[in-house]
């Protein structure tokens, strides 16, 4: 299990390795990620307010003892086992290059 603020990078890295998360979100996108983790049963969230009032021992206990969270995180990892970050980056770079070429071509025709 990993404890995090729920940023996209670490969350994705954990799920790709089949590791559940305990998330303390701060920003809106982290709250959205935390909500999705909770819905998928691949992690749990604790707000600042709840942390101050109650701590996080009970949530930690659930994540460490309930096999459902590890099983669900492992299932996500299995689904994306063939994921290749370098291929994704290559496709994105090609897309940006094509878009840039299209914009430049359009600008050249407009002048």
C-alpha positions as CSV (number, residue, x, y, z in Angstrom):
1,X,0.0,0.0,0.0
2,X,1.1,3.5,-0.8
3,X,0.1,6.7,1.0
4,X,-0.2,9.7,-1.3
5,X,-2.0,13.0,-2.0
6,X,-3.5,11.3,-5.1
7,X,-1.6,12.8,-7.9
8,X,-2.1,11.2,-11.3
9,X,1.5,10.0,-11.8
10,X,2.0,8.1,-8.6
11,X,-1.6,6.8,-8.7
12,X,-1.1,5.4,-12.2
13,X,2.3,3.9,-11.2
14,X,0.8,2.2,-8.2
15,X,-2.2,0.8,-10.0
16,X,0.1,-0.5,-12.9
17,X,2.0,-2.4,-10.2
18,X,-1.2,-3.6,-8.5
19,X,-0.7,-1.6,-5.3
20,X,-3.7,-0.1,-3.5
21,X,-3.5,3.5,-2.2
22,X,-4.5,5.6,0.8
23,X,-5.1,9.1,-0.5
24,X,-5.1,12.4,1.3
25,X,-6.4,14.7,-1.5
26,X,-5.8,18.4,-1.5
27,X,-6.6,19.7,-5.0
28,X,-9.9,19.0,-6.9
29,X,-8.3,16.5,-9.4
30,X,-6.9,14.6,-6.5
31,X,-10.4,14.4,-4.9
32,X,-11.7,13.1,-8.2
33,X,-8.9,10.5,-8.4
34,X,-9.6,9.5,-4.8
35,X,-13.3,9.1,-5.5
36,X,-12.5,6.9,-8.5
37,X,-10.1,4.8,-6.4
38,X,-12.8,4.3,-3.8
39,X,-15.4,3.4,-6.4
40,X,-13.0,0.8,-7.9
41,X,-12.1,-0.5,-4.4
42,X,-8.4,0.0,-5.3
43,X,-7.9,2.6,-2.5
44,X,-9.4,4.8,0.1
45,X,-9.4,8.5,0.9
46,X,-9.2,10.5,4.1
47,X,-9.9,14.2,4.2
48,X,-7.8,16.7,6.2
49,X,-10.7,17.2,8.6
50,X,-11.2,13.5,9.1
51,X,-7.5,13.0,9.7
52,X,-7.5,15.7,12.3
53,X,-10.6,14.4,14.1
54,X,-10.1,10.7,13.8
55,X,-6.7,9.9,12.4
56,X,-6.4,7.2,9.8
57,X,-5.8,4.0,11.8
58,X,-9.2,2.5,10.9
59,X,-8.7,3.2,7.1
60,X,-5.1,1.8,7.3
61,X,-6.4,-1.3,9.0
62,X,-9.0,-1.9,6.3
63,X,-6.5,-1.4,3.5
64,X,-3.9,-3.7,5.2
65,X,-6.3,-6.5,6.1
66,X,-9.1,-6.6,3.6
67,X,-7.8,-8.5,0.6
68,X,-10.4,-6.9,-1.7
69,X,-8.3,-3.8,-2.2
70,X,-5.1,-5.7,-3.2
71,X,-7.1,-8.0,-5.4
72,X,-8.8,-5.1,-7.2
73,X,-5.5,-3.3,-7.6
74,X,-3.9,-6.5,-9.0
75,X,-6.8,-6.8,-11.4
76,X,-6.2,-3.3,-12.7
77,X,-2.5,-4.2,-13.2
78,X,-3.4,-7.4,-15.0
79,X,-5.7,-5.4,-17.3
80,X,-2.9,-3.1,-18.3
81,X,0.0,-5.6,-18.2
82,X,0.9,-4.9,-21.8
83,X,0.9,-1.1,-21.3
84,X,4.1,0.4,-22.7
85,X,4.7,4.0,-21.5
86,X,7.3,4.6,-24.3
87,X,4.8,3.6,-27.0
88,X,2.2,6.0,-25.5
89,X,4.7,8.8,-25.4
90,X,5.7,8.1,-29.0
91,X,2.0,8.2,-30.1
92,X,1.5,11.4,-28.3
93,X,4.6,13.0,-29.8
94,X,3.5,12.0,-33.3
95,X,0.0,13.4,-32.7
96,X,1.5,16.7,-31.5
97,X,3.8,16.8,-34.5
98,X,0.9,16.2,-36.9
99,X,-1.2,18.8,-35.2
100,X,1.6,21.3,-35.4
101,X,2.2,20.6,-39.0
102,X,-1.5,21.0,-39.8
103,X,-1.6,24.4,-38.0
104,X,1.5,25.6,-39.8
105,X,0.1,24.5,-43.1
106,X,-3.2,26.3,-42.4
107,X,-1.3,29.4,-41.4
108,X,0.8,29.3,-44.5
109,X,-2.3,29.1,-46.7
110,X,-4.0,32.0,-44.8
111,X,-1.1,34.4,-45.6
